[in-house]
Amino acid sequence: MKDLARPNIHDLAVYKPGKPIEEVQRELGLGEVIKLASNENPLGPSPLALKALEAAVPEVYLYPDGSAYRLKQVLSNYYGGLDPDRILFANGSNELVQQLSLAFLEPGDEVVAPRPSFPRYEPLARMMNARTVDVPLVDYRVDLSAMRRAVTERTKLVYICNPNNPTGTIVTKAELNTFLDGLHENCLVVLDEAYFEYVDDPSYPDGLDYLLQGERRVVVLRTFSKCFGLAGLRIGYALADPEIIAFLERVREPFNVNTLAQVAAEAALQDQEHKQRVVELNRREREFLCGEFERLGIEYIKSEANFILFNAGRDEKEVFQGMLRRGVIIRGGFGYRTWLRVTIGTRDQNEKFIEALQSVLTEG
Ligand SMILES: Cc1ncc(COP(=O)(O)O)c(C=O)c1O
């Protein structure tokens, strides 16, 4: 059978998502389990989105609007009248990474990405027989000067995950400006801004500003999975030059964004209060967790997102398992021997996480 599959996918790793709650309950016979592993939103979606979903359920026998016309209008207004031709929705922003690969990568092209970062940039490039160039983080930050040095004439895509997953650190406007300065025209700079809504740091570059200033090489990826609490519906979007969007349209499956995702996203965009509640909870709880890490003498990386990378000081796999046995799912496997990532939850969840972590670190 091996000869059937394209050689370049033979040793691609299968993506391992954060463990689902039910699986942990089943496998370990646990009652209450909390999941702080996939950077989901602990408050869930806006009540307006839930209401819109209920109303739309009877419509699911119809195909969705493939062009997401109404949602595009709403998002265009949300961004102050952005040209709808600069917007493309997808089945999660993850799908846009795949579309970028399909539309732009030829065998032998190069893709530059930080490491560790969101783990889909590399396999989706290799699937197209492109060469991936990983640039290690420095001090847990994306090293844009090293990434710039890694760019060659063959580089077609550069991924900048900002804030970076799993570290939560950002690149600044000044760093991004230097990076873009003199970069060749045949290269797209993909700003993956999945955690955009959570950022407080004023030096953070808003990718959309670059587009509005006429920077045609920038592609911005954002999502409804995080701050808007719609991860299970799968919807994200790209903001880019209309010509780039038109190429992505050519490789897009006709009905890639389902009806329920479209109506929920539309309603979610209209509930600014809920969004504000989510961002404020995250800000408050980020501070709480940092305070707890300090109290316990646990090293951590200051985060601009809804997760924190911390140093358990023990083998990360053992800590992960110990936490699991105590009913708390977190995430490791980033290539750091003793570091793991926790998603910021509600106060109750965060207290349970800290309690379990203390217990793991004292009792094993
Ligand atoms: C940096 C980053 N980009 C993209 C995604 C994918 O998000 P979506 O649910 O929109 O596919 C994630 C999800 O964890 C992420 O962390």
The ligand as an SDF file (V2000), in Angstrom:
LIG
                    3D

 16 16  0  0  0  0  0  0  0  0999 V2000
   -2.0200   30.2210   16.2830 C   0  0  0  0  0  0  0  0  0  0  0  0
   -3.2110   29.4650   15.8280 C   0  0  0  0  0  0  0  0  0  0  0  0
   -3.6140   29.5790   14.5680 N   0  0  0  0  0  0  0  0  0  0  0  0
   -4.6820   28.9300   14.1100 C   0  0  0  0  0  0  0  0  0  0  0  0
   -5.4190   28.1170   14.9380 C   0  0  0  0  0  0  0  0  0  0  0  0
   -6.5750   27.3830   14.3590 C   0  0  0  0  0  0  0  0  0  0  0  0
   -7.7430   27.9440   14.6870 O   0  0  0  0  0  0  0  0  0  0  0  0
   -9.1150   27.5520   13.9880 P   0  0  0  0  0  0  0  0  0  0  0  0
   -9.9380   26.9350   15.0410 O   0  0  0  0  0  0  0  0  0  0  0  0
   -9.6530   28.8510   13.4890 O   0  0  0  0  0  0  0  0  0  0  0  0
   -8.7980   26.6070   12.8610 O   0  0  0  0  0  0  0  0  0  0  0  0
   -5.0440   27.9610   16.2630 C   0  0  0  0  0  0  0  0  0  0  0  0
   -5.8030   27.0660   17.1400 C   0  0  0  0  0  0  0  0  0  0  0  0
   -5.3940   26.6380   18.1670 O   0  0  0  0  0  0  0  0  0  0  0  0
   -3.9000   28.6510   16.7250 C   0  0  0  0  0  0  0  0  0  0  0  0
   -3.4600   28.5210   17.9760 O   0  0  0  0  0  0  0  0  0  0  0  0
  1  2  1  0
  2  3  1  0
  2 15  2  0
  3  4  2  0
  4  5  1  0
  5  6  1  0
  5 12  2  0
  6  7  1  0
  7  8  1  0
  8  9  2  0
  8 10  1  0
  8 11  1  0
 12 13  1  0
 12 15  1  0
 13 14  2  0
 15 16  1  0
M  END
$$$$
